[in-house]
């Protein structure tokens, strides 16, 4: 009987929700620099429907220009 009550309690507990957090443009720039080891040339905030994406233009150490897209929601 006690086991049945304990099992019932376990089923009734709500599942833990994992919520995403939204980063700012400065954190997105830091992530892009960490990924590429380059120099930031520009940064834009784009909206794709309800999603926000940071588009960061980087000059890599070998002289290439690279576009890195970082989602705001992580």
N, C-alpha and C positions, 0 to 999 in steps of 0.2 A: 504494500500500500504506500509506504513512504517513498519507494523508488518511483512509483507512478506519479506521485505529487512532484517529486524533483524533476522528472522528465517533462511534466506539464509546464513547470516553471521555465525550463530551458527553452521550450518551444515558444513561449509567450514573450521572451525578451526580444526587443527590437534589434535588427541587424545594425551594426555600426556603419554609419555613412561616411564615405570618404569624399570630402569636398575639395575641389580644385581651388587653388588660389591664383589671383591675377597678379602678374609681375608688371612693373613699370618699365618704361623705355630704358632707364639707366641700367637696370638689372639685365635686360635683354642685350644691351650693348656689351656689358661685361661678359655675358655668356658667349656672344659672338667672338669677342676678342680672345677668350679662353680657347674656343674651338679652333681659331685660325692663327693665333699669335700675330695678328695684323693690326693695322691702323684704321680706325673708323673714318670713313669719308663722309657718310651721311646716314641718317636714320629716318624712316617714315613709319607712321602708324596707319595700317590699312584695316578696313572693316570688310569682312566677307560674310554677309548675312549678319548673324549674331556674334560671329567670332571676330576677335581682334588679333592681328598679326603684326609684328614688327619686322620691317624689311630693312636690313642693315647692309650698307655697301662698305666693303673692307678692302684695303690694299694689303695683300699678303707680303710676307718677307721676301718672296721671290719676284715681286713686282706685278703679280696678277691682281686684277680687280675681281672680287668675288661677292656675290649677293648671298646673304644668310637670312633665312626667314625663321623667326622665333615666335611661337604662339604665345600670346599673353596668358592664357589659362594653362597652368601647369599643375 
